[in-house]
Amino acid sequence: MFSIENGRLRRFIAGAAAVVGAFAVVGTANAATQDSATDRAPKPTVVLEHGAFADGSSWDGVIAKLRRDGYPVVAAANPLRGPASDAAALRSLVDHIKGPVVLVGHSYGGSVISEAAVGEPRVKALVYVAAFLPAPGESALQLTNRFPGSTLPGTLDPVPFTNADGSTGTDLYIQQDRFRAQFAADVPADLAAQAAASQRPIAQAALTEKATAAAWQTVPSWDIVTTEDLNIPAAAQRFMAERAHAHTTEVAASHSVAVSHPGLVAGVIEKAAHATR
């Protein structure tokens, strides 16, 4: 009797093991299918917004890496006139793009993407690169002055201008002979000289214009903090990143981190894109 019961017991155990194994195989297959489906899903379009004293070419190295990895990319032209009007211009571009979007802002471009993404569900992630993350009521200049360390004011070259309607203002450049030390100390000298010559000025009023909205309050955010930055002090960047509960990466780099560390910047953008698909 014992041998019969023992045989039945062995058959029962073998059958149970087969069932468990089948579930394990199905579970593994389901996980693999889900991962594969994620990989096959259309990649979001990455929209890059440059900041003051730069232009779209500052993203060249980042664009090359993203395109190699299959991401559609647009480097927007930032008018650099003020957060509200610049955000409206960027939003018109985002509205033209089909499918999900990851918005990336460098420096003052962070103020712009923070406003442009408000109320736009297709913006799945925000990536800040040595950037401003103002809260409503804050300006870029206010955030910079909140912490010591910026040497930007002493390097500026103000240029008055007159608009077609007769109103006046002041454009701000960085003096070309001081550009590399101030803005791009870890960038090769020839590239820094070229960037100094092609820099786009920002309206002085743009740096004192207060934010009216902050998309980082509701949109998942990533932030690259540059610890050797002479434009936006690292302490200011950390404060803003922590307040936004951003996924933060720190790097010993100048303000021009997208030029000096394009692989790192592209990698953070891809992490944000993958996490929100």
C-alpha positions in Angstrom: 0.0 0.0 0.0 2.8 2.4 0.9 4.5 1.9 -2.4 1.2 2.7 -4.3 0.5 5.8 -2.2 4.1 6.8 -2.6 3.8 6.4 -6.4 0.7 8.6 -6.4 2.5 11.2 -4.3 5.4 11.3 -6.8 3.0 11.7 -9.7 1.2 14.5 -7.9 4.4 16.3 -7.2 5.5 15.9 -10.8 2.2 17.3 -12.1 2.3 20.2 -9.7 5.9 21.0 -10.8 4.8 21.0 -14.5 2.0 23.4 -13.7 4.3 25.8 -11.8 6.8 25.5 -14.6 4.2 26.4 -17.2 3.2 29.5 -15.2 6.8 30.5 -15.0 7.3 30.2 -18.7 4.1 32.2 -19.4 5.1 34.8 -16.9 8.5 35.2 -18.5 7.0 35.3 -21.9 4.6 38.0 -20.9 7.4 40.1 -19.4 9.4 39.6 -22.5 6.5 40.6 -24.7 5.8 43.7 -22.6 9.5 44.8 -22.9 9.5 44.1 -26.6 6.3 46.1 -27.0 7.9 49.0 -25.2 10.9 48.8 -27.4 8.7 48.8 -30.5 6.5 51.7 -29.4 7.2 54.9 -31.3 9.9 57.0 -29.6 8.9 60.5 -28.5 10.1 63.5 -30.3 12.8 65.3 -28.4 12.5 69.1 -28.6 15.6 70.9 -27.5 15.4 74.6 -26.3 18.7 76.4 -26.1 19.3 79.2 -23.6 20.9 82.7 -23.6 24.3 83.2 -25.3 23.8 80.1 -27.4 21.9 78.8 -30.5 20.6 75.5 -31.8 24.1 74.3 -32.8 25.0 74.0 -29.1 23.0 70.7 -29.2 24.8 69.2 -32.2 26.6 66.5 -30.2 23.4 65.6 -28.3 21.4 65.5 -31.6 23.9 63.1 -33.2 23.6 60.7 -30.3 19.8 60.8 -30.1 19.4 60.3 -33.8 21.7 57.3 -33.8 19.5 55.8 -31.1 16.4 56.4 -33.2 14.8 59.5 -31.6 13.2 62.2 -33.8 14.8 65.5 -32.7 14.0 69.2 -33.2 16.3 72.0 -32.0 14.0 74.9 -31.6 15.1 78.5 -32.2 14.5 80.4 -28.9 13.7 84.1 -29.5 15.2 85.0 -26.1 12.7 87.9 -25.6 10.9 86.7 -22.4 9.6 83.5 -20.8 5.9 84.1 -21.8 6.4 85.0 -25.4 9.2 82.4 -25.9 7.0 79.7 -24.3 4.2 80.7 -26.7 6.6 80.3 -29.7 7.8 76.9 -28.4 4.3 75.7 -27.7 3.3 76.4 -31.3 6.1 74.1 -32.4 5.1 71.4 -29.9 1.5 71.6 -31.1 2.7 71.0 -34.6 4.4 67.7 -33.7 2.5 64.5 -33.8 2.8 62.1 -30.9 4.5 62.3 -27.5 7.2 64.9 -26.8 10.1 65.2 -24.3 11.0 68.9 -23.8 14.6 69.7 -22.9 15.8 73.2 -21.8 19.3 74.5 -21.3 19.9 77.5 -18.9 17.1 80.1 -19.6 15.5 77.5 -21.8 14.4 75.8 -18.6 12.2 78.8 -17.8 10.7 78.5 -21.3 9.9 74.8 -21.2 8.4 75.1 -17.8 5.7 77.4 -19.2 5.4 75.8 -22.6 4.5 72.4 -21.2 1.6 73.5 -19.0 -1.6 71.9 -19.9 -0.1 69.9 -22.7 -0.6 66.1 -22.0 1.6 65.1 -25.0 4.7 66.4 -23.1 5.6 63.3 -21.2 8.9 64.5 -19.5 10.9 67.6 -18.9 14.7 67.6 -18.9 16.6 70.5 -17.4 20.2 71.0 -18.4 22.1 73.4 -16.2 18.8 75.2 -16.2 16.3 77.4 -14.4 13.2 75.8 -12.9 11.3 78.8 -11.7 8.2 78.6 -9.6 5.3 81.1 -10.4 6.4 84.5 -9.3 10.2 83.9 -9.7 12.6 85.2 -12.3 15.9 83.8 -13.6 17.8 86.7 -12.1 16.1 86.3 -8.7 17.1 82.6 -8.6 20.7 83.3 -9.6 21.1 86.0 -7.0 19.6 83.7 -4.3 23.0 81.9 -4.1 26.5 83.1 -4.4 28.9 82.0 -7.2 27.7 83.5 -10.5 30.3 85.7 -12.2 28.2 86.4 -15.2 27.3 90.1 -14.6 30.9 91.2 -14.9 31.3 89.6 -18.3 28.2 91.0 -20.0 28.2 93.4 -23.0 24.9 95.3 -23.1 23.7 96.6 -26.4 20.7 99.0 -26.5 18.0 98.4 -29.2 14.9 100.1 -30.5 11.8 98.2 -31.6 9.7 99.1 -34.6 7.1 100.6 -32.4 9.6 102.9 -30.8 10.0 101.0 -27.5 13.5 100.3 -26.3 15.4 97.6 -24.5 18.8 96.1 -23.9 20.3 93.0 -25.4 22.9 91.2 -23.4 25.9 89.4 -24.9 29.0 87.9 -23.2 32.2 89.6 -24.1 33.9 87.4 -26.6 37.3 87.4 -25.0 35.7 86.3 -21.7 33.2 83.8 -23.2 35.2 80.6 -22.8 36.2 81.2 -19.2 32.7 82.2 -18.2 30.5 79.9 -20.2 32.5 77.0 -21.7 35.7 76.4 -19.8 35.7 72.7 -20.6 35.1 73.2 -24.3 38.0 73.2 -26.8 39.2 76.7 -27.4 38.4 76.7 -31.1 34.8 75.6 -30.5 34.4 78.1 -27.6 35.6 80.9 -29.9 33.1 79.9 -32.6 30.3 79.8 -30.0 31.3 83.2 -28.7 31.1 84.7 -32.2 27.7 83.1 -33.0 26.1 83.6 -29.6 22.5 84.8 -29.5 21.8 87.7 -27.1 19.0 87.7 -24.6 16.8 90.7 -23.8 17.7 91.9 -20.3 14.0 92.1 -19.5 13.7 88.4 -20.0 15.9 87.7 -17.0 13.6 89.7 -14.7 10.3 88.6 -16.1 8.5 86.4 -13.5 7.2 83.0 -14.3 3.4 82.5 -14.3 3.3 78.7 -14.4 5.5 75.7 -13.7 5.0 72.4 -15.6 7.5 70.6 -13.4 4.9 70.7 -10.6 2.9 68.0 -12.6 5.2 66.6 -15.3 8.0 64.1 -14.4 11.3 65.9 -14.5 15.0 65.2 -14.9 17.8 67.6 -14.1 21.5 67.8 -14.9 23.4 69.9 -12.4 26.7 71.4 -13.4 29.0 71.8 -10.5 31.6 74.0 -12.3 29.0 76.4 -13.6 29.8 80.1 -13.4 26.4 81.3 -14.8 23.9 79.5 -12.5 25.6 78.4 -9.2 25.4 74.7 -8.5 23.7 75.5 -5.2 20.9 77.3 -7.1 20.6 74.3 -9.5 20.4 71.8 -6.6 17.7 73.9 -4.8 15.5 74.0 -7.9 16.0 70.3 -8.7 15.2 69.2 -5.2 12.1 71.4 -5.1 10.9 69.8 -8.3 11.6 66.3 -7.1 13.6 65.8 -10.3 15.8 62.8 -11.1 19.1 64.5 -10.7 22.5 63.9 -12.3 25.5 65.9 -11.2 28.6 66.4 -13.4 31.8 68.5 -13.0 31.2 70.6 -16.1 30.8 74.2 -17.2 27.5 75.8 -18.2 28.1 74.5 -21.7 27.6 70.9 -20.7 25.7 69.9 -23.8 28.8 70.7 -25.8 31.4 69.3 -23.4 29.4 66.2 -22.4 26.9 65.4 -25.1 26.8 61.7 -24.4 25.9 62.3 -20.8 23.2 64.8 -21.7 21.7 62.5 -24.4 21.8 59.6 -21.9 19.7 61.5 -19.4 17.2 62.5 -22.1 16.9 58.9 -23.2 16.3 57.8 -19.6 13.5 60.3 -19.3 12.0 59.2 -22.6 12.1 55.5 -21.7 10.7 56.0 -18.2 7.6 57.8 -19.5 6.8 55.5 -22.5 
